[in-house]
Structures are given as C-alpha cells and as structure tokens.
Amino acid sequence: MPSYISDNIFFLIKNKQLVLWDYQAHKQYSIAPQYLCRLLHLSQNPDEEPDSQDAIDQELLAADVLSETEFPAMEWGWDDLSRIFHVGTSKIDYAARPESVHEWAMAYQSACEEAFTVPVPKLRHEVQDKDERRRIALTRPETTQHHDLHSTLLKRRSVREFLPVAVTKQQVASILYYSLAYLPFRALETSLLCPDELRHRRTSPSGGGLNAIEGYVYIKNVAQIPSGFYYYNPVEHQLEAISNDLDFSLGQALNGQFFAQDIPFGIFLTCQFDRLWWKYPHSRAYRVALLDAGHISQTVQLVSTALGLGTWVSAAIDESCLEPLLGDLHSSAPLLFVGAGVSTGRDMPAALEALHASEGAREND
C-alpha cells in the first residue's frame, strides 16, 4: 500500500501547543487543527495522493512531511520506541561543519567555552554530606600483581548460578578500584588544556571526560562489609552506606531473574544524564551513556574473572524497585547491573535445567 506520509513523525502536546515532530530531520512544527485533520484524512485514505494545489498540502510537502512519491519503507524488527531512538539519534545537524583541522579546533574550543558558561553538574560524591560513620574505607590493590590478559579473556563468561561463599573485602576493593576509581597518576598524564573539573581518569574511556557513570554497590555476602546498598566514592575509594536494610528483592529489581538472589556482590552502573546534557545537547549523547556503561561493565567482568570470580551482566532492570534507594531516576538512571561471586560455572541455573528436564520427561510419557 502506498505511503505518502512520512513514517518519521509523531505528535505531542508541548507548551500547550500541538507539535508535529520530525525526529529524522530534527525539526518540530507547531500545527493548527486543520493540518492534523488533513493528515488524518490522508492516513485513512492511503491511495489518495497529496494535492500540490492545496495550501496545507503545499506546506506539508515543503516540510517533507508529505511526498508526491512514496516514502521508502524502512525494515525494522523492534518496536516504534526503539526506532524513534535509533533514527532520531543517527544524525547530528551542524550549523557549520568544520572543513579543516584549524576550523575543527576553533569549533571545539568554542563549544567548550560555551559549555563552561554554566557550572559542570556535580556527581554524588561532590555534593553529599560527609558522614564518617556511614563510610567504609577500601585498601588500594597492589599494583605489582599481574594477570595474563589472554587467559582472562578466555575465562570470562556469563554464569547464572552462584555459591553461598563470601567474596573477600579485598576482591571487592580491587574490582571497584580498577573499574570505577579515579586514578591520580592518570590525571597527571592529562593535557594541561583540560579543565580541572574534567581531569579525573579511570581505566575505561568516558565520553567527553565527564565520568557520568557512577557505581551503586549491592552487598549481600562480602566478608567484613555489612550487607546493604552503597555508593562508591571514586575519589576516596570508599563505600558510603545508603541503606543497610536489604528488604528489596534483587531478583525482582532485575525483572524476575530470581537466580540473581544468590549473587553476593554486584554493581548497578547508573548514568547522571545532566553531566552529558551539560556538554552534549543532542540526543545522540544517550548512545555515549550506553557505551560508557558497557566499557566499565566489561572491566568489572575482566577484573572479577582474573580474581577467580564468576560474573553476570544484565540490562533488564525494573527501575521502580530502585527509586527508594536511588531517588528520582529521571536525571540519573541505572543502565546495567554486573554481579560477581564464586560460581558453579553454570551458564544456566539448576532451576531452569530441572524445569527443562521435567518438561522433557512429560513429553516422553
């Protein structure tokens, strides 16, 4: 069936106006009711071509909302929300695109200067009250330890069955240090052109040097650390207690993946979006948040594997379960959970294997 209406538009109420949003072209139009009525009519009569003599159709044609020829169909296997995100963040429109190294440097400097006309949004460790009673200091790992990267990469795998064996405090300290800590010697290696607010460096790359990813640590069975929920301070290399009452279900928080209940230790990697909004106003920066979380999660898994622990990572997070612990999740939200502990090595939990075996037995009856 022909389509003369763009697939890359949707409507919303914004500032008490009806807005047509072309998310592929990154354009928004405030439209009157007669324009909406015309689009509804054409959508219900798909064989009817736009009228180039009609004033409304002329404007819609000029805005590329309508076309005198069929719009090409886009094959997409997920839902409309994911399509909007993909298409809407796949292109950045620049007022003037640099055409030389000098022009690029000028444009980059200008963008940085404009960003710094407002303060850099602060991370939790920069603004929270310092209550010494709720802080647990962690020792920094010995830098003389060596682990073979080749063997670590080959050993890393996702496991879904963990044993009731306590993880050591030093293992947790090493994992957090090598994945989330700000490393002082790395800051010394940073160019002097970098502003003081953005000189912190981790082992993983971070978009714009913003370090927008933070770690909230779930402790269930770690020697010398009380069970609870903690914030990891990357400057001080310490845990700061949020709640020592783990009355929430980790399996529920991970959308019903109840085998996670046995995980002794894990990290919710959250992104403080306002750090990215501050420097990158375009929605494409959401991809940077996902990349940053992915980098750190892989580091967590590799360090854990090198220390003899099994790991499991998931993005299936029920954010409502975390709101009582993390607060408002609109400007700062969890993107990934990485769990670690002593494991049986099973990639499928025993409960799933038993269910499969029982179903197979019934089929053979």
Helices and strands as residue ranges (DSSP letters): E 9-14, E 17-22, E 27-30, H 33-44, H 55-62, H 80-88, H 101-115, H 124-127, G 132-134, E 135-137, H 149-155, H 169-180, H 184-188, G 196-198, G 207-209, E 213-219, E 228-233, E 238-243, H 250-253, G 258-262, E 265-272, H 273-279, H 285-306, E 310-314, G 319-321, H 323-326, E 332-341, H 350-364
